[in-house]
Amino acid sequence: MKIPTSGEFNFRTFMCTSYRAAPALFMPAFVLGIIYFGYSSPTEAGGFACLYAIIVGRYVYRTMSWTDVLEAAARSAMLTAQILVIVATAALFSWILTISGFPQALVAWLQALQLTPWMFLIAINIFLLIVGCFLDPTSAILVLTPLFMPLVKTVGIDPIHFGIVMTANIAIGMFTPPFGLNIFVARSVLGVPLETIYRGVLPFVVVQIIALLIITYWPELSLILTRAI
């Protein structure tokens, strides 16, 4: 194949370009640093990242005016409001499930079946994948974790392993049709029809489910670091 080239590699050009890009490249390190060193929560770090981006765009690269900043803030507020409608609806659905006693009844039913660990894990995976399509991660974790943990210990599954399995399930649910939260984020940002997004994410859902099965039935993959420590 004849791939066109735009020139040879030049170390001086590389260094100059890296120097000019340094303020922008520093943002991920800044955000992760204040999170991992305990100076802020991820939510607060997101706010600091926005402030950092405004300062760099306005005073370092000088590509944004204050009018641009206000327009970006207005668009962000509109996008956030659209997503929060979905989150609020999911929280309401979570509340209805809680007061109806459905999660408790489900746990009691699973316990009565006396499932083996591998059967219990596949039942939990199916349930959590369905839940992830309708509930936001915070609601799912707060409602289901206290109910499942005693049963997990009874069956003989390592709590850390179960926590990673649950996290993987909920992460898949974030982009699983019909109500995965990230689907609506993509819809708001890109303006692409939901039908197109649904078709586009399905191959990724399949890949993620295969990865979930590996995580579920290969506990050492999740526990190797904790056991080494």
Disulfide bonds with the S-S distance in Angstrom:
none
